């Protein structure tokens, strides 16, 4: 999955949970959901594909582990949540959604690291970061690559729905009528 898929689908999950459990008052804050939904890639892609490219050579390392999600959720999220600051909990939940969307259970050596060993599996793609990024970008918006393309379209659709709703609420709040 790429940018729109991670952000849009995670935003949809938060919205759905907010509607399903209104008594929990689950915050739907777009900027923090977007940040959390991309956080594992913000950490792992530069670290594993650029800095540690020769030794690890993978974009799914530390921040794509269950350990990272648990530590982020328990230590950062819950500690601050008890003090009334929900942003770290939003980021932790969105980061966990990223792992689900990447189907990390299909890579148990990375997902369950370090329980199954200290080494991460290497990506099968050889080449530099730019080549890797261009391949991912091409696959994300190629209808033939449906496992990536469809979530991207769904995510983009969700983002557009939220953007339309936001614009409409702003226009109604200002009593502006479009014709």
C-alpha positions in Angstrom: 0.0 0.0 0.0 1.1 3.5 -0.6 0.2 7.0 0.7 -3.5 7.3 -0.1 -4.2 3.8 0.9 -2.6 4.1 4.3 -4.0 7.5 5.1 -7.5 7.0 3.6 -8.2 3.5 4.9 -6.8 4.4 8.4 -9.0 7.5 8.4 -12.0 5.4 7.5 -11.2 2.9 10.3 -11.0 5.7 12.9 -14.3 7.2 11.6 -16.0 3.9 11.6 -14.8 3.1 15.2 -16.0 6.6 16.3 -19.4 5.9 14.9 -19.5 2.3 16.2 -18.5 3.3 19.8 -19.7 6.9 20.3 -19.4 6.6 24.1 -15.6 6.1 23.7 -15.3 9.4 21.9 -12.5 8.2 19.5 -10.9 11.3 18.0 -10.8 11.6 14.2 -8.0 14.1 13.7 -6.9 14.0 10.1 -3.4 15.3 10.5 -2.4 13.0 13.4 -4.1 10.0 11.7 -2.2 10.7 8.5 1.1 11.1 10.4 0.6 7.8 12.4 -0.6 6.0 9.3 2.7 6.8 7.5 5.0 6.7 10.6 6.3 3.1 10.1 7.3 4.0 6.6 8.8 7.4 7.7 11.1 5.4 10.0 11.8 2.2 8.2 12.1 3.2 4.5 15.0 5.7 5.1 16.6 3.5 7.8 16.4 0.1 6.0 16.6 1.2 2.4 19.2 4.0 2.6 21.1 4.0 5.9 21.2 0.3 6.4 20.8 -0.7 2.8 23.9 -2.8 2.7 23.2 -4.8 5.8 19.4 -5.0 6.1 18.1 -3.9 2.7 14.5 -3.8 3.7 11.9 -1.1 4.2 10.0 -3.2 6.7 12.1 -3.4 9.9 11.8 -2.0 13.4 8.7 0.2 13.0 6.8 -2.6 11.1 7.1 -4.9 14.2 4.4 -5.8 16.7 6.9 -4.7 19.4 7.0 -1.2 18.0 3.2 -1.0 17.9 2.9 -2.3 21.5 5.6 0.1 22.8 4.1 3.0 21.0 0.6 2.2 22.2 1.4 1.3 25.8 4.3 3.6 26.7 3.6 6.7 24.7 -0.1 6.5 24.0 -1.6 5.3 27.2 0.7 7.3 29.4 -0.2 10.6 27.7 -3.9 9.5 27.3 -4.2 9.2 31.1 -3.0 12.9 31.3 -5.7 13.9 28.8 -3.4 14.2 25.7 -4.9 11.9 23.0 -2.5 12.7 20.1 0.0 9.9 21.0 -2.8 7.4 21.2 -4.1 8.5 17.8 -0.6 8.1 16.3 -0.2 4.7 18.0 -3.5 3.4 16.7 -2.9 4.7 13.2 0.6 3.1 13.2 -1.0 -0.2 14.2 -3.5 0.2 11.3 -0.5 0.6 9.0 0.8 -2.8 10.1 -2.6 -4.4 9.4 -2.9 -2.8 6.0 0.6 -4.0 5.1 -0.5 -7.5 6.2 2.6 -7.9 8.3 1.5 -11.3 9.5 2.6 -12.5 6.1 6.2 -11.6 7.1 6.4 -13.2 10.6 10.1 -12.7 10.9 9.7 -9.0 10.6 6.3 -8.7 12.4 7.3 -10.8 15.4 10.9 -9.5 15.6 12.9 -10.3 17.8 10.9 -13.4 18.8 11.9 -15.4 15.7 15.4 -14.1 15.5 17.4 -10.9 15.4 17.7 -10.6 11.6 15.1 -9.1 9.3 14.3 -10.7 6.0 15.8 -8.8 3.0 13.6 -7.4 0.3 13.8 -9.3 -3.0 14.1 -6.0 -4.9 17.7 -5.1 -5.6 18.7 -1.6 -6.4 18.9 1.8 -4.9 16.3 3.8 -3.0 15.2 5.8 -6.1 14.7 2.7 -8.2 12.7 1.1 -5.3 10.6 4.3 -4.8 9.8 4.5 -8.5 8.8 0.9 -8.6 6.5 1.3 -5.7 5.1 4.5 -7.2 4.5 2.8 -10.5 2.8 -0.3 -8.9 0.6 1.8 -6.7 -1.1 3.5 -9.6 -1.1 0.7 -12.1 -4.5 -1.1 -12.4 -2.7 -4.3 -13.2 -1.2 -4.4 -9.7 -4.6 -4.7 -8.0 -3.2 -5.6 -4.6 -1.8 -2.1 -4.4 -4.0 -0.1 -6.8 -7.4 -1.0 -5.3 -6.4 0.1 -1.7 -5.0 3.3 -3.2 -8.3 4.1 -5.0 -10.3 3.2 -1.9 -8.1 5.4 0.3 -8.2 8.3 -2.2 -12.0 8.0 -2.2 -12.2 8.1 1.6 -9.9 11.2 1.7 -12.1 12.9 -1.0 -15.2 12.2 1.0 -13.7 13.7 4.1 -12.4 16.7 2.2 -15.8 17.3 0.6 -17.5 17.0 4.0 -14.9 19.4 5.6 -15.4 22.0 2.8 -19.2 21.7 3.0 -19.1 22.2 6.8 -16.9 25.3 6.4 -19.1 26.8 3.7 -22.3 26.1 5.8 -20.6 27.6 8.8 -19.9 30.8 6.9 -23.4 30.9 5.3 -21.8 30.8 1.8 -24.1 29.3 -0.8 -22.6 27.9 -4.0 -24.7 27.9 -7.2 
